[in-house]
């Protein structure tokens, strides 16, 4: 919900509510529900810049994201469950997000199609 609140509250997206969804849907389903919200509002980019969105695979699907605030090294603001709060951190220093199996993808609201 952090991404929804930021992009809706700043007026970049029309208001929408992705709920209802069970908190563990990404563990039991293969449908990329989270990515569909991102694809509808952004364009995938190879080189992320501040203000872009990074998404990470958890379970079967991409289900975690954050806003990039620094590109070299990649630093993001995200609501991170194990920390129990919103944090700003370098991805390389997060032992979970830096795992290769997370397969990060990057999206930009501002990139051209």
Protein Blocks (a to p, Z undefined) as FASTA:
>chain_A
ZZmmmmmmnopaccddfbdcdfklmmmccbdfklmmmmmmmccdfbdcehiacdddehjb
ccbdcddfbfbdcddddddfklopacdddfklmmklmpmklopadddfkbcZZ
